[in-house]
């Protein structure tokens, strides 16, 4: 899976799960300040991503995530394990 494919998957998840406008979901968008994702939403996002990838992001990995690009990088690294 390429980073572009991961990005599109994240856009789809954020749009479907949190009803966010896809135009707001850029790679530089901060999940918390730009997209209004709170800690409970972040857990929901992690669960949804696990369902889609079959792999679980560790709590430690998810603590470092701030932007959409951070999520892409974390999933990309996870998929290469």
Contact map, one row per residue, 1 for C-alpha under 8 A:
111011000000000000000000000000000000000000000000000000000000000000000000000100100
111111000000000000000000000000000000000000000000000000000000000000000000000100000
111111100000000000000000000000000000000000000000000000000000000000000001100100000
011111110000000000000000000000000000000000000000000000000000000000000000000000000
111111111000000000000000000000000000000000000000000000000000000000000000000000000
111111111100000000000000000000000000000000000000000000000000000000000001001100000
001111111110000000000000001000000000000000000000000000000000000000011001000000000
000111111111000000000000000000000000000000000000000000000000000000000000000000000
000011111111100000000000000000000000000000000000000000000000000000000000000000000
000001111111110000000000000000000000000000000000100000000000000000010001000000000
000000111111111000000100100000000000000000000000000000000000000000000000000000000
000000011111111100000100000000000000000000000000000000000000000000000000000000000
000000001111111111000000000000000000000000001001100000000000000000000000000000000
000000000111111111110100000000000000000000001000000000000000000000000000000000000
000000000011111111111100000000000000000000000000000000000000000000000000000000000
000000000001111111110000000000000000000000000000000000000000000000000000000000000
000000000000111111100000000000000000000000000000000000000000000000000000000000000
000000000000111111110000000000000000000000000000000000000000000000000000000000000
000000000000011111111000000000000000000000000000000000000000000000000000000000000
000000000000011101111101100000000010000000000000000000000000000000000000000000000
000000000000001000111111100000000000000000000000000000000000000000000000000000000
000000000011011000011111100000000000000000000000000000000000000000000000000000000
000000000000000000001111110000000000000000000000000000000000000000000000000000000
000000000000000000011111110010000010000000000000000000000000000000000000000000000
000000000010000000011111111010000010000000000000000000000000000000010000000000000
000000000000000000000011111110000000000000000000000000000000000000010000000000000
000000100000000000000000111110000000000000000000000000000000000000111000000000000
000000000000000000000000011111000000000000000000000000000000000000111000000000000
000000000000000000000001111111100110000000000000000000000000000000110000000000000
000000000000000000000000000111111110000000000000000000000000000001110000000000000
000000000000000000000000000011111111100000000000000000000000000001110000000000000
000000000000000000000000000001111111110000000000000000000000000001000000000000000
000000000000000000000000000001111111100000000000000000000000000000000000000000000
000000000000000000000000000011111111000000000000000000000000000000000000000000000
000000000000000000010001100011111111100000000000000000000000000000000000000000000
000000000000000000000000000000111111110000000000000000000000000000000000000000000
000000000000000000000000000000111011111011000000000000000000000000000000000000000
000000000000000000000000000000010001111111000000000000000000000000000000000000000
000000000000000000000000000000000000111111100000000000000000000000000000000000000
000000000000000000000000000000000000011111110000000000000000000000000000000000000
000000000000000000000000000000000000111111111000000000000000000000000000000000000
000000000000000000000000000000000000111111111100000000000000000000000000000000000
000000000000000000000000000000000000001111111110000000000000000000000000000000000
000000000000000000000000000000000000000111111111000000000000000000000000000000000
000000000000110000000000000000000000000011111111100000000000000000000000000000000
000000000000000000000000000000000000000001111111110000011000010000000000000000000
000000000000000000000000000000000000000000111111111000010000000000000000000000000
000000000000100000000000000000000000000000011111111100000000000000000000000000000
000000000100100000000000000000000000000000001111111111110000000000000000000000000
000000000000000000000000000000000000000000000111111111111000000000000000000000000
000000000000000000000000000000000000000000000011111111100000000000000000000000000
000000000000000000000000000000000000000000000001111111000000000000000000000000000
000000000000000000000000000000000000000000000000111111110000000000000000000000100
000000000000000000000000000000000000000000000000111111110000000000000000000000000
000000000000000000000000000000000000000000000000111011111000000000000000000001100
000000000000000000000000000000000000000000000110110011111100000000000000000000000
000000000000000000000000000000000000000000000100010000111110110000000000011001000
000000000000000000000000000000000000000000000000000000011111110000000000000000000
000000000000000000000000000000000000000000000000000000001111111000000000000000000
000000000000000000000000000000000000000000000000000000000111111100000000000000000
000000000000000000000000000000000000000000000000000000001111111110000000010000000
000000000000000000000000000000000000000000000100000000001111111110000010010000000
000000000000000000000000000000000000000000000000000000000011111110000000000000000
000000000000000000000000000000000000000000000000000000000001111111000100000000000
000000000000000000000000000000000000000000000000000000000000111111110110010000000
000000000000000000000000000001110000000000000000000000000000000111110110000000000
000000000000000000000000001111100000000000000000000000000000000011111110000000000
000000100100000000000000111111100000000000000000000000000000000011111111000000000
000000100000000000000000001100000000000000000000000000000000000000111111100000000
000000000000000000000000000000000000000000000000000000000000000111111111110000000
000000000000000000000000000000000000000000000000000000000000010011111111111000000
001001100100000000000000000000000000000000000000000000000000000000011111111100000
001000000000000000000000000000000000000000000000000000000000000000001111111110000
000000000000000000000000000000000000000000000000000000001000110010000111111111000
000001000000000000000000000000000000000000000000000000001000000000000011111111100
111001000000000000000000000000000000000000000000000000000000000000000001111111110
000000000000000000000000000000000000000000000000000000000000000000000000111111111
000000000000000000000000000000000000000000000000000000101000000000000000011111111
100000000000000000000000000000000000000000000000000010100000000000000000001111111
000000000000000000000000000000000000000000000000000000000000000000000000000111111
000000000000000000000000000000000000000000000000000000000000000000000000000011111
